[in-house]
Amino acid sequence: MPYSPARRSTRRSSSGTQRKRGNSLEGKTNQAENSSNRLEQTSCNKKPKKSSKKGEDPSQNLLTMFNRENSPQTKNDGEVMISNGKLQQQSNQREPIHQSFSTPQKSSTKLVIRPLASAPAVSKNFAEEIWINYLKQAVKAIQNATKVVFSYEELYRKVEDVCLLKWGSFLFEKLQEEVEQHVAIQINSLQGYSHESETFLYGVSKVWEEHCNQMKLIRSIFLFLDRSFVLHNAPVRSLWDMGLKVFRKYLQQNSEVEKKTVQSTIALITAERKGESIPQDLVKDMIRMFTALEIYGESFEKAFLDASSEYYNNEGNVLLQQYDIYTYLKHVEIRLSEEVNRVVHYLDRITKAPLIQLVENCLLESHTVEILDKGFDNMMEENRQEDLARLYRLLARVHQLDQVKKYLGIYTKSTGARIIQDPEKDNELVQLILDMKDKVDSIVSNCFDKNETFQYAVKESFESFVNMRQNKPAELTAKYIDQILRTGNKGYTEEELEGTLDKVLQFFRFIHGKDVFEAFYKKDLAKRLLLGKSASLDLEKTMISKLKAECGAGFTSKLEGMFKDIDLSQDIMKAFYESLEWKHCGNEVDLSVVVLTSSYWPQSTCGDVKLSKELLKLQNAFSRFYLNKYAGRKLTWNHSNSMCTIRANFPKGQKTISLSLYQTLVLLLFNETDALTLREIHEGIGLEMKELKRTLQSLACGKIRVLRKEPMSREVEEDDIFYFNKDFQDKRYRIKINQIQVKETPEENQQTTERVVQDRQYQIDAAIVRIMKTRKSLTHSQLMSELYEQLKFPYQPADLKKRIESLIDREYLERDSDTPQLYRYLA
């Protein structure tokens, strides 16, 4: 066996003392005498240390050791130098050396070893012999899973020797050829292995696992080659990469095996999607193999995504026909979760994004309109907030929220329009709209993540359907507030009532005709204040402050003026009670008068009635007092909203009765007689016949009948006779007889609306003059645009055109003589 130049094992001398390695050779001697034979033996047996100097060839020391076998021996003791293969004696004299193991002494003999002129001769077939006799046999044994006859350390040393002699390229090529031959045989053996996907993949997994294990063992033997030649010279980074490259090469060359491996892996994943149980570890091994071989993207991922797309497209089309939308959305959510788990368990993470996007596109994006058409309205009607939240989350993933917003707007408009346009629902219209608003707001908040664009869509939808009937919603809103603020709502606390008013105010924001609301609200507020029917003056003032914050001080100035009149009237009455006019009245009847400013309060007809002597006396006294105090003012008495409290003596007991002034005047007529006809009563108090019939009906046909009518009927006729009811009795001492409330007739509502329209004309005229005074001249289209920005109520272009013509007639404006569409302001 040739001598190994790379051997670095420690040698010992014949005396058993370990020798140190280095460029200089130092030894321990047992005798003082140093013969030439001992010197020659020491030089031959000592192994030189690998040179630490940069650029020095370690083989030179090796060559020196080989050449010294033929070097001449010295005849005398002394210093010896070996140079260029020749031994030269430096001195014939030397001092004896006494050396012990405990106290080493410095020797006077010095050996200097210099590099030889030429390297030792090595066989040209050295590397090939090592490969054939040792390494190839070891590789074959590993590949065939048989016993390796040589030790791994010995094989490692052989590889090291070959690499140090610069034959690493030869060794790498031979090893690669051997690996390629074996891998080609193994992969070709998989052809026709099995038609069953799982069995075939187990075969592939076995071949792959064996290849990996074999490459690990081979690399451990050829580690020196891997870290020296392969790292710096080979086309691959390591022997492990070489093994992967070879496996990938022959797998791709055998397209049948590669395709079957990919299709079998996809088949197992498809089976798992269908609910079957599969060996996930096997699929995971295949995915790892694809990834290690760097063919995951080109060979597996593309085919896998194509198969997944086809699978989910078919599933989406089928399940949309079989399932309702609620079940379908749950299924989609489960599918997305399954695919995420699939990536976590065995797929490569780079597949997660395209795979999830694929599922979303196949099951959601391509069916968005169908999903919304089939189930959105039902979800909203049934208030299925959990399903709506799921719908929002899923469609947000595919950027289809604009479609959801669109369907939300359509649903809100259609549902609200059905409520608004149904006259039968007028009595409960506002409450229905408020309930609907609460429901939609709750869905937007809880299900649609408080999305601002959704909130804006809801606002637009409400504004659209609320104003389909121009003035009716404003009128009904005012009446709804009137119901809340009346004393009849005793079942609610002030906090609850204020919360309800806040909701109504949200609905009020959608109304364009706020001036109509103001007219009806002022009318109802007047009745509440004058008749004492308000639940709380504080609540009334709170509502006014809310309206002021919403619409500005100009909107509520008249409403605030009504409250000022109430407060001022209390001060006036205090002054009246201290005046001489009141003292001259005798204090027989208490009087309370509310002085109203005509510009603040709604206009109402003041019917003339004949007051009793006592009441007329009080009225005249207050008139003298007021006109003396406020000279130049004019008083007009309005008795339609006046209330009285009287004491009535019945045979079965005395009662205190609260009733209207008209009812009081009728009862006072029966102080002088027990029976009166309708005509006699009409002549006695001078009340308009229609109002008189309604008053008599409340006294003789209601629950509390202080009068008796003949004949008995629900209606008052011309020939009816009314009698004082002597048999009247009631457990209560204080009794209130309500006037029969007459619903506002269409004519009265029309009158209120016409007054609003008249006020709007004044506002339009003022806006036109204000704009033209600033701009001096404008075209018709420019003027219309300016008016659109300034006017806060709905109008028709024809109405604006009429107002412009009216201003031209009144010489506020003029048309340009050359351009009829151009208007000029006249100073």
MARROPA-949865 format. One line per field, with one value per residue (C-alpha): chain; x, y, z. Coordinates in steps of 0.02 Angstrom, whole numbers, plus 50000, padded with zeros to 5 digits. Layout:
// residues N
kette <- [A/...]
u <- [X/...]
v <- [Y/...]
w <- [Z/...]
This chain:
// residues 827
kette <- [A/A/A/A/A/A/A/A/A/A/A/A/A/A/A/A/A/A/A/A/A/A/A/A/A/A/A/A/A/A/A/A/A/A/A/A/A/A/A/A/A/A/A/A/A/A/A/A/A/A/A/A/A/A/A/A/A/A/A/A/A/A/A/A/A/A/A/A/A/A/A/A/A/A/A/A/A/A/A/A/A/A/A/A/A/A/A/A/A/A/A/A/A/A/A/A/A/A/A/A/A/A/A/A/A/A/A/A/A/A/A/A/A/A/A/A/A/A/A/A/A/A/A/A/A/A/A/A/A/A/A/A/A/A/A/A/A/A/A/A/A/A/A/A/A/A/A/A/A/A/A/A/A/A/A/A/A/A/A/A/A/A/A/A/A/A/A/A/A/A/A/A/A/A/A/A/A/A/A/A/A/A/A/A/A/A/A/A/A/A/A/A/A/A/A/A/A/A/A/A/A/A/A/A/A/A/A/A/A/A/A/A/A/A/A/A/A/A/A/A/A/A/A/A/A/A/A/A/A/A/A/A/A/A/A/A/A/A/A/A/A/A/A/A/A/A/A/A/A/A/A/A/A/A/A/A/A/A/A/A/A/A/A/A/A/A/A/A/A/A/A/A/A/A/A/A/A/A/A/A/A/A/A/A/A/A/A/A/A/A/A/A/A/A/A/A/A/A/A/A/A/A/A/A/A/A/A/A/A/A/A/A/A/A/A/A/A/A/A/A/A/A/A/A/A/A/A/A/A/A/A/A/A/A/A/A/A/A/A/A/A/A/A/A/A/A/A/A/A/A/A/A/A/A/A/A/A/A/A/A/A/A/A/A/A/A/A/A/A/A/A/A/A/A/A/A/A/A/A/A/A/A/A/A/A/A/A/A/A/A/A/A/A/A/A/A/A/A/A/A/A/A/A/A/A/A/A/A/A/A/A/A/A/A/A/A/A/A/A/A/A/A/A/A/A/A/A/A/A/A/A/A/A/A/A/A/A/A/A/A/A/A/A/A/A/A/A/A/A/A/A/A/A/A/A/A/A/A/A/A/A/A/A/A/A/A/A/A/A/A/A/A/A/A/A/A/A/A/A/A/A/A/A/A/A/A/A/A/A/A/A/A/A/A/A/A/A/A/A/A/A/A/A/A/A/A/A/A/A/A/A/A/A/A/A/A/A/A/A/A/A/A/A/A/A/A/A/A/A/A/A/A/A/A/A/A/A/A/A/A/A/A/A/A/A/A/A/A/A/A/A/A/A/A/A/A/A/A/A/A/A/A/A/A/A/A/A/A/A/A/A/A/A/A/A/A/A/A/A/A/A/A/A/A/A/A/A/A/A/A/A/A/A/A/A/A/A/A/A/A/A/A/A/A/A/A/A/A/A/A/A/A/A/A/A/A/A/A/A/A/A/A/A/A/A/A/A/A/A/A/A/A/A/A/A/A/A/A/A/A/A/A/A/A/A/A/A/A/A/A/A/A/A/A/A/A/A/A/A/A/A/A/A/A/A/A/A/A/A/A/A/A/A/A/A/A/A/A/A/A/A/A/A/A/A/A/A/A/A/A/A/A/A/A/A/A/A/A/A/A/A/A/A/A/A/A/A/A/A/A/A/A/A/A/A/A/A/A/A/A/A/A/A/A/A/A/A/A/A/A/A/A/A/A/A/A/A/A/A/A/A/A/A/A/A/A/A/A/A/A/A/A/A/A/A/A/A/A/A/A/A/A/A/A/A/A/A/A/A/A/A/A/A/A/A/A/A/A/A/A/A/A/A/A/A/A/A/A/A/A/A/A/A/A/A/A/A/A/A/A/A/A/A/A/A/A/A/A/A/A/A/A/A/A/A/A/A/A/A/A/A/A/A/A/A/A/A]
u <- [50000/50073/50125/49994/50066/49923/49939/49943/49931/50051/50205/50311/50497/50564/50580/50392/50419/50300/50386/50325/50290/50362/50484/50629/50656/50690/50703/50743/50900/50936/51126/51255/51330/51247/51304/51273/51157/51047/51041/50990/50855/50783/50776/50686/50557/50508/50350/50355/50215/50113/50187/50093/50171/50054/50090/50209/50172/50145/50211/50388/50417/50347/50474/50613/50568/50570/50743/50825/50818/50960/51056/51240/51279/51399/51553/51578/51468/51418/51291/51222/51133/51030/51019/50961/50969/51152/51204/51344/51439/51456/51571/51677/51672/51524/51496/51423/51240/51167/50979/50852/50665/50643/50762/50783/50949/50980/51065/51209/51156/51042/50950/50890/50773/50751/50628/50688/50717/50583/50423/50414/50350/50164/50078/49977/49835/49835/49664/49583/49650/49581/49411/49398/49471/49392/49270/49164/49139/49084/48961/48890/48869/48775/48662/48624/48602/48741/48886/49032/49191/49303/49289/49220/49377/49485/49374/49378/49569/49572/49464/49576/49733/49658/49601/49771/49850/49735/49624/49461/49384/49412/49335/49183/49146/49157/49043/48915/48914/48884/48742/48661/48663/48581/48449/48403/48371/48267/48156/48130/48076/47926/47848/47697/47723/47538/47383/47318/47371/47412/47512/47610/47654/47716/47834/47895/47915/48020/48136/48155/48188/48318/48404/48413/48484/48611/48670/48692/48807/48900/48928/48998/49129/49168/49158/49336/49293/49133/49225/49375/49345/49154/49138/49254/49255/49103/48943/48844/48863/48881/48868/48693/48643/48723/48612/48458/48508/48530/48364/48275/48357/48301/48129/48096/48166/48042/47888/47771/47832/47836/47660/47591/47673/47594/47423/47422/47463/47324/47204/47235/47205/47044/46987/47018/46911/46771/46778/46884/47026/47199/47378/47429/47608/47626/47563/47679/47828/47784/47770/47938/48014/47947/48012/48185/48200/48146/48006/47864/47811/47832/47779/47657/47587/47521/47436/47368/47294/47215/47136/47076/46999/46902/46845/46783/46701/46597/46560/46504/46383/46307/46292/46213/46069/46056/46088/46006/46120/46147/46209/46312/46405/46443/46510/46623/46690/46728/46814/46927/46973/47010/47126/47221/47242/47297/47437/47487/47491/47576/47572/47709/47669/47696/47539/47429/47395/47351/47253/47145/47119/47066/46936/46871/46855/46770/46648/46619/46674/46602/46436/46422/46268/46182/46215/46148/45997/45951/45973/46012/45834/45783/45929/45880/45695/45731/45869/45993/46140/46257/46232/46247/46411/46473/46419/46512/46671/46673/46633/46760/46892/46850/46827/46640/46580/46519/46393/46337/46320/46218/46097/46083/46030/45905/45829/45816/45734/45609/45560/45543/45445/45316/45289/45287/45170/45040/44909/44838/45000/45000/44951/45103/45216/45345/45359/45379/45516/45604/45599/45668/45806/45853/45861/45967/46084/46106/46151/46276/46354/46359/46375/46455/46593/46522/46578/46560/46516/46374/46312/46313/46218/46084/46071/46047/45916/45815/45820/45761/45606/45559/45531/45428/45275/45335/45244/45161/45314/45348/45167/45164/45330/45264/45108/45214/45315/45152/45096/45259/45255/45075/45032/44955/45128/45133/45210/45379/45511/45583/45745/45650/45551/45710/45789/45637/45648/45830/45776/45639/45766/45871/45719/45686/45858/45801/45651/45675/45517/45568/45461/45307/45364/45384/45207/45126/45242/45201/45015/45025/45142/45015/44880/44994/45045/44873/44777/44908/44932/45122/45208/45350/45399/45580/45558/45476/45621/45744/45659/45669/45855/45880/45789/45892/46054/45993/45917/45985/45914/45804/45706/45659/45643/45453/45444/45553/45442/45292/45378/45422/45239/45193/45322/45275/45090/45125/45205/45058/44933/45027/45015/44831/44791/44870/44775/44614/44522/44540/44483/44329/44279/44238/44350/44200/44285/44469/44542/44702/44742/44885/44934/44998/45106/45016/45178/45236/45078/44986/44838/44668/44488/44417/44234/44120/44025/43909/43993/43899/43891/44024/44147/44112/44147/44317/44360/44323/44423/44578/44563/44560/44711/44815/44779/44816/44982/45031/44965/44949/44925/44770/44689/44592/44509/44522/44410/44435/44572/44503/44473/44360/44334/44157/44064/43902/43767/43679/43541/43661/43810/43919/44056/44201/44208/44349/44294/44312/44241/44112/44053/44046/43937/43815/43800/43776/43617/43540/43551/43386/43295/43301/43269/43329/43321/43471/43411/43387/43561/43631/43543/43600/43787/43802/43925/43946/43826/43956/44059/43902/43848/44018/44010/43836/43890/44030/43907/43760/43830/43998/44048/44010/43833/43791/43651/43519/43464/43301/43290/43444/43569/43754/43727/43650/43502/43408/43253/43343/43299/43428/43389/43490/43534/43471/43516/43700/43817/44001/44117/44245/44230/44338/44283/44357/44249/44354/44298/44270/44428/44400/44534/44608/44513/44601/44545/44632/44791/44780/44766/44920/45014/44960/45025/45191/45194/45157/45302/45413/45371/45433/45593/45621/45594/45715/45846/45833/45849/45995/46088/46057/46103/46272/46306/46218/46191/46171/46109/45956/46056/46179/46036/45952/46116/46136/45958/45985/46127/46031/45855/45833/45661/45604/45541/45499/45593/45426/45394/45562/45525/45360/45446/45576/45436/45349/45507/45528/45349/45385/45543/45669/45747/45751/45796/45941/45876/46001/46008/45839/45921/46023/45947/46004/45971/45882/45940]
v <- [50000/50170/50284/50413/50588/50662/50550/50655/50521/50535/50420/50369/50332/50163/50226/50270/50458/50562/50674/50848/50898/51057/51124/51083/50909/50896/50733/50662/50556/50425/50433/50569/50483/50525/50407/50431/50281/50355/50520/50435/50334/50488/50581/50441/50402/50582/50641/50824/50940/51024/51192/51337/51461/51530/51468/51329/51160/51031/50896/50971/50911/50744/50738/50780/50631/50517/50579/50561/50373/50388/50526/50488/50447/50551/50478/50601/50677/50857/50968/50898/50995/50915/51020/50968/50786/50795/50771/50889/50886/51059/51024/50878/50932/50937/50950/50800/50818/50761/50746/50675/50659/50781/50919/50927/51004/51103/50998/51070/50966/51063/50986/51095/51015/51104/51065/50941/50989/50873/50791/50605/50499/50452/50326/50403/50283/50325/50411/50281/50140/50223/50247/50069/49975/50074/50215/50141/49983/50085/50188/50029/49951/50105/50111/49925/49933/49806/49807/49923/49821/49970/50086/50257/50337/50241/50291/50472/50467/50396/50540/50662/50588/50601/50780/50834/50767/50883/50744/50810/50840/50659/50598/50713/50656/50473/50496/50592/50457/50324/50422/50457/50273/50222/50361/50325/50142/50185/50314/50203/50063/50170/50155/50043/50028/50048/50131/50172/50347/50312/50152/50237/50385/50268/50195/50367/50416/50260/50296/50477/50435/50303/50426/50557/50434/50369/50545/50582/50431/50464/50644/50592/50487/50619/50764/50821/50826/50922/51053/51075/51044/51051/51208/51308/51224/51116/51181/51139/51203/51033/50847/50856/50980/50866/50725/50837/50895/50716/50661/50811/50778/50598/50631/50766/50656/50522/50630/50485/50462/50649/50677/50528/50587/50760/50693/50565/50699/50811/50662/50633/50818/50815/50661/50754/50899/50776/50723/50566/50524/50528/50502/50682/50633/50553/50710/50813/50705/50731/50919/50922/50822/50945/51090/51013/50974/51154/51094/51139/51291/51230/51049/51041/51211/51259/51091/51095/51269/51222/51067/51169/51300/51170/51086/51244/51314/51156/51156/51339/51311/51156/51216/51383/51285/51162/51272/51429/51579/51560/51381/51423/51565/51452/51322/51451/51504/51323/51296/51446/51383/51209/51278/51381/51226/51130/51255/51244/51053/51007/51134/51260/51430/51518/51430/51508/51675/51607/51461/51570/51695/51553/51489/51666/51698/51532/51530/51716/51842/51752/51728/51895/51959/51791/51781/51956/51932/51770/51812/51993/52057/51905/51931/52112/52075/51937/52040/51895/51992/51844/51797/51978/51996/51837/51905/52068/51979/51862/51990/52110/51979/51991/52182/52172/52288/52413/52282/52255/52444/52454/52318/52398/52562/52474/52378/52534/52636/52501/52459/52641/52683/52549/52629/52810/52782/52685/52810/52677/52680/52869/52851/52745/52803/52893/52749/52624/52731/52749/52561/52533/52661/52577/52409/52469/52568/52415/52308/52437/52451/52267/52181/52306/52365/52542/52571/52757/52728/52614/52745/52874/52755/52732/52920/52947/52809/52884/53057/52983/52890/53008/53150/53049/53132/53310/53379/53230/53163/53335/53351/53176/53204/53361/53267/53121/53241/53317/53145/53121/53290/53279/53228/53069/52988/52959/52787/52861/52954/53116/53025/52900/53037/53135/52979/52958/53140/53114/52972/53080/53216/53094/53063/53251/53277/53182/53297/53431/53529/53586/53741/53629/53542/53711/53763/53606/53599/53779/53743/53593/53681/53822/53699/53615/53779/53859/53705/53651/53482/53483/53341/53454/53631/53581/53445/53569/53689/53545/53503/53685/53688/53529/53606/53764/53665/53571/53711/53873/54015/54081/53919/53925/54113/54110/53953/54035/54190/54083/54033/54214/54260/54129/54196/54378/54337/54276/54442/54535/54436/54476/54660/54641/54562/54713/54839/54934/54851/54683/54748/54826/54656/54591/54437/54325/54234/54197/54248/54199/54280/54236/54381/54314/54405/54379/54357/54214/54113/54022/54113/54048/54102/54198/54153/54279/54213/54290/54285/54282/54441/54383/54336/54491/54600/54517/54532/54718/54748/54661/54754/54923/54871/54808/54952/55079/54994/54965/55111/55088/54900/54808/54661/54527/54397/54216/54100/53941/53876/53946/53830/53849/53766/53777/53709/53619/53576/53414/53338/53196/53304/53449/53425/53528/53514/53564/53601/53721/53896/53843/53700/53821/53944/53804/53744/53921/53934/53796/53901/53982/53834/53644/53619/53704/53666/53670/53832/53915/53867/53934/54100/54107/54095/54139/53996/53933/53787/53656/53696/53702/53527/53460/53546/53478/53306/53306/53358/53244/53096/53062/52958/53101/53162/53317/53350/53233/53232/53180/53081/52981/52962/52983/53134/53304/53349/53513/53463/53389/53450/53455/53439/53465/53291/53288/53105/53133/53053/53011/52945/53078/53253/53331/53290/53337/53339/53335/53422/53299/53310/53334/53273/53404/53404/53400/53579/53634/53542/53620/53792/53761/53699/53850/53965/53875/53893/54078/54095/54003/54128/54268/54171/54139/54323/54375/54250/54308/54492/54455/54358/54485/54631/54550/54488/54629/54517/54329/54209/54104/53944/54034/54108/53938/53862/53998/53973/53785/53817/53943/53873/53738/53674/53576/53674/53657/53753/53817/53898/53987/54048/54121/54215/54286/54348/54425/54519/54580/54645/54733/54807/54723/54639/54664/54556/54604/54671/54571/54413/54364/54232/54367/54457/54624/54696/54863/54974]
w <- [50000/49954/50091/50138/50129/50230/50381/50537/50670/50815/50811/50959/50972/51025/51204/51205/51218/51108/50980/50932/50750/50670/50545/50662/50725/50914/51007/51175/51190/51318/51299/51286/51136/50972/50838/50655/50649/50788/50695/50535/50621/50705/50540/50451/50585/50626/50532/50482/50532/50398/50362/50436/50319/50189/50014/50070/49993/50130/50013/50019/50197/50143/50001/50122/50227/50075/50016/50184/50168/50042/50132/50186/50366/50471/50548/50689/50822/50793/50710/50550/50411/50276/50120/49948/49997/50059/50238/50295/50459/50534/50682/50741/50923/51042/51227/51312/51351/51515/51502/51619/51610/51753/51698/51509/51453/51297/51164/51067/50916/50795/50648/50507/50379/50214/50070/49944/49767/49696/49759/49793/49651/49664/49552/49410/49449/49632/49632/49520/49628/49784/49698/49631/49779/49918/49884/49744/49844/49993/49887/49810/49981/50045/49893/49904/50092/50124/50247/50212/50236/50272/50419/50388/50460/50338/50192/50250/50251/50076/50014/50105/50023/49849/49876/49941/49783/49681/49613/49688/49517/49467/49629/49613/49435/49481/49631/49529/49394/49524/49604/49435/49387/49548/49548/49366/49408/49561/49474/49322/49438/49488/49316/49328/49515/49559/49489/49662/49714/49895/49858/49720/49832/49967/49836/49785/49968/49999/49852/49905/50087/50040/49924/50061/50187/50061/50021/50205/50226/50064/50114/50283/50192/50061/50185/50147/49962/50004/50105/49992/49808/49798/49901/49787/49618/49584/49499/49656/49832/49913/49884/49957/49822/49693/49754/49741/49569/49508/49580/49504/49336/49319/49396/49265/49127/49175/49144/49176/49354/49387/49321/49414/49575/49557/49507/49647/49775/49708/49709/49895/49934/49831/49927/50089/50027/49997/50179/50162/50281/50201/50265/50286/50329/50159/50071/50181/50128/49945/49967/50055/49913/49784/49886/49913/49727/49687/49573/49690/49591/49413/49434/49580/49627/49455/49430/49607/49588/49420/49497/49648/49534/49438/49599/49683/49527/49513/49699/49697/49552/49633/49813/49767/49694/49839/49992/50057/50070/50257/50240/50086/50174/50322/50201/50118/50287/50329/50162/50189/50362/50293/50160/50288/50395/50242/50213/50396/50396/50234/50092/50065/50139/49972/49911/50045/49959/49784/49857/49971/49831/49716/49840/49868/49682/49644/49790/49821/49691/49540/49632/49725/49633/49644/49832/49863/49750/49835/50017/50063/50078/50182/50299/50323/50347/50475/50557/50543/50608/50624/50441/50385/50480/50395/50225/50258/50312/50164/50030/50105/50064/49879/49878/49845/49984/49855/49799/49979/50002/49842/49899/50071/49990/49877/50023/50131/49993/49944/50123/50173/50015/50056/50226/50167/50020/50117/50184/50300/50398/50426/50609/50646/50505/50612/50735/50592/50515/50683/50712/50538/50569/50733/50646/50500/50615/50725/50574/50509/50681/50729/50561/50442/50559/50570/50392/50355/50172/50227/50350/50211/50096/50231/50252/50065/50058/50201/50124/49961/50021/50164/50041/49917/49996/50007/50158/50241/50335/50407/50466/50541/50628/50713/50771/50834/50941/51002/51062/51155/51242/51298/51474/51407/51403/51590/51572/51525/51623/51559/51514/51408/51324/51287/51211/51100/51047/50998/50882/50808/50779/50677/50569/50561/50481/50326/50297/50166/50205/50378/50363/50351/50509/50593/50549/50619/50769/50815/50799/50916/51037/51054/51106/51232/51311/51315/51370/51496/51413/51407/51500/51554/51512/51537/51408/51291/51307/51283/51119/51064/51103/51000/50852/50872/50868/50715/50611/50683/50788/50647/50643/50827/50857/50851/50957/51089/51078/51127/51288/51322/51305/51435/51557/51526/51548/51724/51767/51688/51791/51951/51908/51865/52034/52118/52010/52049/51904/51986/52155/52077/52005/52177/52166/52135/51991/51968/51801/51711/51544/51424/51311/51145/51017/50852/50752/50863/50878/50739/50664/50717/50692/50839/50845/50931/51082/51210/51379/51542/51643/51765/51628/51525/51677/51704/51519/51515/51675/51606/51440/51529/51635/51490/51370/51506/51541/51360/51261/51074/51080/51023/51111/51017/51127/51071/51171/51071/51186/51350/51498/51651/51819/51893/52045/52001/52128/52085/52191/52233/52277/52229/52097/52034/51845/51728/51549/51404/51397/51266/51377/51525/51431/51386/51566/51633/51528/51634/51791/51739/51659/51658/51470/51311/51127/51011/50934/51104/51158/50994/51021/51203/51174/50988/50952/50775/50747/50703/50857/50963/50911/50955/51125/51165/51109/51239/51377/51335/51236/51316/51466/51586/51549/51648/51520/51453/51272/51196/51090/51141/51001/50964/50852/50889/50779/50752/50851/51001/51175/51314/51501/51658/51720/51899/51917/51878/52003/52008/52143/52105/52171/52035/51858/51692/51536/51380/51224/51083/50981/50797/50683/50574/50413/50245/50222/50381/50333/50162/50239/50344/50191/50089/50224/50214/50026/50044/50165/50043/49907/50018/50053/49867/49827/49963/49904/49722/49769/49886/49752/49613/49724/49753/49575/49479/49328/49306/49175/49212/49242/49358/49458/49475/49536/49667/49727/49741/49864/49971/49980/50111/50060/49906/49759/49576/49440/49378/49549/49541/49366/49425/49566/49444/49330/49481/49528/49348/49352/49515/49437/49550/49397/49211/49061/48950/48785/48682/48789/48862/48974/49063/49214/49284/49455/49462/49604]
